[in-house]
Amino acid sequence: MQRVVWFCQYLRPSAAEIRGSARETCSKSRCQTGTCSEHGPSPSDGKRMISKRLATSLGVVAAFAVAVWLLLPDGDRDNRGGFDRGGARGDGPAVAVEIGHVARRDITDVAFYTGTLQPGSQFMLAPKAGGRLRNLLVDIGDPVEQGETIAQLDDEEFVQSVAEQRAALDVAQAQLEDAEAQRQVRARSFERISDLRRRNLASESEFDLARSEADAAAANVRVAQAQVAQRQAALRGAEVRLSYTRVRAEWNGHGGGAVRYVGERFVDEGANVAANEPIISVIDLDRLRAVTFVTDRDFARLRVGQVTRIRSEARPGEQFEGRVERIAPLLREDSRQARVEILIANDDRRLSPGFFVNVEVDVEHLEDALVVPRDAIARQGGRTGVFLIDEDHEGSEARVSWIPVVEGVRTDSHVQILEPDIRGRVVTLGQHRLSDGSRVRLAPEDRIAG
């Protein structure tokens, strides 16, 4: 504190020093005698002197810092070269650390992804015919069963068309009955003429006329039958168009539940809708799909049927199980990612489409892997490694060795070490103050008895 006060006093000039500075810069001769009223002591003169002294002090400090740096050994000028940022060197004071054990254990490689939930299936319901929407029988969130009518359009025009086609069919059937009667009459007449002709009681021309009339009557019957079939088809077409005025919920029976739900409503009652214009959307909530995208690194490690764990911030503390259902066979060229769909059972309706989810997939399980605690991994000089405890010691202090390592599988608590094959204990807390050969102080429970 005394040094700070002295430095502040040093920077602040006295009145005499300010007057002397003013006289040096003044051109009037009476400033030398102190009688100049124009250039007496002023705040600006004091500020100039403070600035000069401050600049001089900073220059001295900078020069001293450069001299100290130049006197340091080369290895101590670069933190990456072994300089201990905490001030602890190999021969410095021991650093208090925490340690963990190198071990062999089973480890599972878990891949983490994010995605969005989508309905197990989703489709739009739209009328096949246009018209005014008379009744909309369901709304958002309502359950919908297979074959249920969900909307009704105005159908007067279609009802009239059905009536017209039914009347036309009646006419065609009457014409068929008349043609059948004529055929029978002509057939009997031809039989009589044929009998008379065999007995030479009828001429050849009478026989030919009777035969042509019988053939014509038979052809008229076939024409009438075709007309009846045509009218029947027209009636069925009119009835189908009439059925289009009733919009029904229909879907394939495989997969999903017997009941689905209205996801969105696009129009209201009274609106004029065109053919194939969506009215509502129907979604399946019994099954959901988590859609995510994976890079080429993980693409080869995923396969259909893998078990996944699903979490959502909308349901904190809950975990849901899913299975990889589909993996796209190609990666998108723009993003180098492939689409993956994960099927999730949702019978209890705890999840909803649109939820953002975190997905965990167990992609590989390793047995008897060499692992260290995750906190033991450190970086020095651009390399990854661990500080290994020198076990040849007694008491509360030991030394550490910096061992570069090659990492393998990472979990929340451990990291697999592929190379080298290390044994013993490693530092898990305090690595930022260590370098190769540093002395460390162990907790009582970590010491080796002498």
NORKA-V539382 format. One record per residue. N is the residue number from 1. RES is the residue in three letters. SS is DSSP state (@ for helix, = for strand, . for the rest). NEAR is the number of other ideal C-beta (glycine too) atoms within 10 Angstrom. Layout:
n;res;ss;near
N;RES;SS;NEAR
N;RES;SS;NEAR
//
This chain:
n;res;ss;near
1;MET;.;5
2;GLN;@;6
3;ARG;@;7
4;VAL;@;8
5;VAL;@;9
6;TRP;@;10
7;PHE;@;13
8;CYS;@;9
9;GLN;@;10
10;TYR;@;13
11;LEU;@;15
12;ARG;.;12
13;PRO;.;21
14;SER;.;12
15;ALA;@;11
16;ALA;@;9
17;GLU;@;14
18;ILE;@;20
19;ARG;@;19
20;GLY;@;14
21;SER;@;18
22;ALA;@;19
23;ARG;@;17
24;GLU;@;9
25;THR;@;10
26;CYS;.;15
27;SER;.;6
28;LYS;.;12
29;SER;@;9
30;ARG;@;13
31;CYS;@;19
32;GLN;@;11
33;THR;@;9
34;GLY;.;9
35;THR;.;10
36;CYS;.;16
37;SER;.;7
38;GLU;.;10
39;HIS;.;16
40;GLY;.;16
41;PRO;.;16
42;SER;.;14
43;PRO;@;8
44;SER;@;9
45;ASP;@;20
46;GLY;@;17
47;LYS;@;12
48;ARG;@;16
49;MET;@;18
50;ILE;@;14
51;SER;@;11
52;LYS;@;13
53;ARG;@;15
54;LEU;@;13
55;ALA;@;10
56;THR;@;12
57;SER;@;13
58;LEU;@;10
59;GLY;@;10
60;VAL;@;10
61;VAL;@;10
62;ALA;@;10
63;ALA;@;10
64;PHE;@;10
65;ALA;@;10
66;VAL;@;10
67;ALA;@;9
68;VAL;@;9
69;TRP;@;10
70;LEU;@;8
71;LEU;@;8
72;LEU;.;10
73;PRO;.;9
74;ASP;@;7
75;GLY;@;11
76;ASP;@;14
77;ARG;.;11
78;ASP;.;10
79;ASN;@;12
80;ARG;@;10
81;GLY;@;13
82;GLY;.;18
83;PHE;.;15
84;ASP;.;17
85;ARG;.;10
86;GLY;.;14
87;GLY;.;10
88;ALA;.;18
89;ARG;.;17
90;GLY;.;14
91;ASP;.;8
92;GLY;.;14
93;PRO;.;13
94;ALA;.;15
95;VAL;=;21
96;ALA;=;13
97;VAL;.;23
98;GLU;=;15
99;ILE;=;23
100;GLY;=;20
101;HIS;=;14
102;VAL;.;19
103;ALA;=;12
104;ARG;=;11
105;ARG;=;12
106;ASP;=;10
107;ILE;=;22
108;THR;=;12
109;ASP;=;17
110;VAL;=;16
111;ALA;=;17
112;PHE;=;9
113;TYR;=;19
114;THR;=;11
115;GLY;=;20
116;THR;=;13
117;LEU;=;23
118;GLN;=;16
119;PRO;=;23
120;GLY;.;22
121;SER;.;16
122;GLN;=;15
123;PHE;=;16
124;MET;=;14
125;LEU;=;20
126;ALA;=;17
127;PRO;.;21
128;LYS;.;13
129;ALA;.;19
130;GLY;.;14
131;GLY;=;19
132;ARG;=;11
133;LEU;=;20
134;ARG;=;13
135;ASN;=;14
136;LEU;=;18
137;LEU;.;14
138;VAL;.;20
139;ASP;.;11
140;ILE;.;11
141;GLY;.;9
142;ASP;.;13
143;PRO;=;13
144;VAL;=;20
145;GLU;=;10
146;GLN;.;14
147;GLY;.;9
148;GLU;.;16
149;THR;=;12
150;ILE;=;20
151;ALA;=;23
152;GLN;=;17
153;LEU;=;21
154;ASP;.;14
155;ASP;.;19
156;GLU;@;9
157;GLU;@;12
158;PHE;@;20
159;VAL;@;14
160;GLN;@;12
161;SER;@;18
162;VAL;@;19
163;ALA;@;12
164;GLU;@;13
165;GLN;@;19
166;ARG;@;15
167;ALA;@;12
168;ALA;@;17
169;LEU;@;20
170;ASP;@;12
171;VAL;@;12
172;ALA;@;20
173;GLN;@;15
174;ALA;@;12
175;GLN;@;18
176;LEU;@;20
177;GLU;@;13
178;ASP;@;12
179;ALA;@;20
180;GLU;@;15
181;ALA;@;12
182;GLN;@;18
183;ARG;@;21
184;GLN;@;14
185;VAL;@;12
186;ARG;@;20
187;ALA;@;15
188;ARG;@;12
189;SER;@;16
190;PHE;@;19
191;GLU;@;12
192;ARG;@;11
193;ILE;@;21
194;SER;@;14
195;ASP;@;11
196;LEU;@;15
197;ARG;@;17
198;ARG;@;10
199;ARG;.;7
200;ASN;.;7
201;LEU;.;10
202;ALA;.;17
203;SER;.;12
204;GLU;@;8
205;SER;@;8
206;GLU;@;13
207;PHE;@;16
208;ASP;@;12
209;LEU;@;15
210;ALA;@;22
211;ARG;@;16
212;SER;@;12
213;GLU;@;18
214;ALA;@;22
215;ASP;@;14
216;ALA;@;13
217;ALA;@;20
218;ALA;@;16
219;ALA;@;12
220;ASN;@;18
221;VAL;@;20
222;ARG;@;12
223;VAL;@;12
224;ALA;@;21
225;GLN;@;16
226;ALA;@;12
227;GLN;@;18
228;VAL;@;19
229;ALA;@;13
230;GLN;@;13
231;ARG;@;20
232;GLN;@;16
233;ALA;@;12
234;ALA;@;18
235;LEU;@;19
236;ARG;@;13
237;GLY;@;13
238;ALA;@;20
239;GLU;@;15
240;VAL;@;13
241;ARG;@;16
242;LEU;@;17
243;SER;@;14
244;TYR;.;16
245;THR;.;21
246;ARG;=;15
247;VAL;=;25
248;ARG;=;13
249;ALA;.;19
250;GLU;.;12
251;TRP;.;16
252;ASN;.;8
253;GLY;.;8
254;HIS;.;5
255;GLY;.;12
256;GLY;.;17
257;GLY;.;16
258;ALA;.;9
259;VAL;=;13
260;ARG;=;24
261;TYR;=;19
262;VAL;=;20
263;GLY;=;18
264;GLU;=;13
265;ARG;=;16
266;PHE;.;14
267;VAL;.;16
268;ASP;.;10
269;GLU;.;12
270;GLY;.;10
271;ALA;.;12
272;ASN;=;12
273;VAL;=;20
274;ALA;.;10
275;ALA;.;11
276;ASN;.;11
277;GLU;.;15
278;PRO;=;15
279;ILE;=;23
280;ILE;=;23
281;SER;=;17
282;VAL;=;21
283;ILE;=;20
284;ASP;.;22
285;LEU;.;20
286;ASP;.;19
287;ARG;=;17
288;LEU;=;26
289;ARG;=;23
290;ALA;=;27
291;VAL;=;16
292;THR;=;21
293;PHE;=;17
294;VAL;=;22
295;THR;=;12
296;ASP;@;10
297;ARG;@;9
298;ASP;@;17
299;PHE;@;17
300;ALA;.;9
301;ARG;.;13
302;LEU;.;17
303;ARG;.;10
304;VAL;.;11
305;GLY;.;7
306;GLN;.;17
307;VAL;=;12
308;THR;=;23
309;ARG;=;14
310;ILE;=;22
311;ARG;=;15
312;SER;=;18
313;GLU;@;9
314;ALA;@;14
315;ARG;@;15
316;PRO;.;7
317;GLY;.;5
318;GLU;.;11
319;GLN;.;10
320;PHE;=;20
321;GLU;=;11
322;GLY;=;22
323;ARG;=;13
324;VAL;=;20
325;GLU;=;16
326;ARG;=;13
327;ILE;=;16
328;ALA;.;14
329;PRO;.;8
330;LEU;.;8
331;LEU;.;16
332;ARG;.;11
333;GLU;.;6
334;ASP;.;6
335;SER;.;9
336;ARG;.;13
337;GLN;=;16
338;ALA;=;19
339;ARG;=;16
340;VAL;=;26
341;GLU;=;17
342;ILE;=;26
343;LEU;=;17
344;ILE;=;21
345;ALA;=;14
346;ASN;.;21
347;ASP;.;9
348;ASP;.;8
349;ARG;.;10
350;ARG;.;13
351;LEU;.;21
352;SER;.;15
353;PRO;.;17
354;GLY;.;10
355;PHE;.;18
356;PHE;=;11
357;VAL;=;25
358;ASN;=;15
359;VAL;=;22
360;GLU;=;15
361;VAL;=;23
362;ASP;=;13
363;VAL;=;16
364;GLU;=;12
365;HIS;=;12
366;LEU;=;15
367;GLU;=;8
368;ASP;=;9
369;ALA;=;20
370;LEU;=;22
371;VAL;=;24
372;VAL;=;23
373;PRO;=;21
374;ARG;@;14
375;ASP;@;16
376;ALA;@;26
377;ILE;.;18
378;ALA;=;19
379;ARG;=;11
380;GLN;=;19
381;GLY;.;13
382;GLY;.;6
383;ARG;=;11
384;THR;=;13
385;GLY;=;22
386;VAL;=;26
387;PHE;=;25
388;LEU;=;22
389;ILE;=;24
390;ASP;.;14
391;GLU;.;10
392;ASP;.;8
393;HIS;.;16
394;GLU;.;10
395;GLY;=;11
396;SER;.;15
397;GLU;=;14
398;ALA;=;23
399;ARG;=;18
400;VAL;=;26
401;SER;=;15
402;TRP;=;19
403;ILE;=;14
404;PRO;=;13
405;VAL;.;23
406;VAL;=;11
407;GLU;=;14
408;GLY;=;17
409;VAL;=;18
410;ARG;=;15
411;THR;.;13
412;ASP;.;6
413;SER;.;11
414;HIS;=;20
415;VAL;=;22
416;GLN;=;19
417;ILE;=;23
418;LEU;=;12
419;GLU;=;11
420;PRO;.;10
421;ASP;.;8
422;ILE;.;16
423;ARG;.;11
424;GLY;.;12
425;ARG;=;23
426;VAL;=;26
427;VAL;=;25
428;THR;=;20
429;LEU;=;13
430;GLY;.;20
431;GLN;@;23
432;HIS;@;11
433;ARG;@;17
434;LEU;.;25
435;SER;.;23
436;ASP;.;14
437;GLY;.;14
438;SER;.;28
439;ARG;=;19
440;VAL;=;25
441;ARG;=;16
442;LEU;.;21
443;ALA;.;11
444;PRO;@;6
445;GLU;@;6
446;ASP;@;16
447;ARG;.;15
448;ILE;=;13
449;ALA;.;5
450;GLY;.;6
//
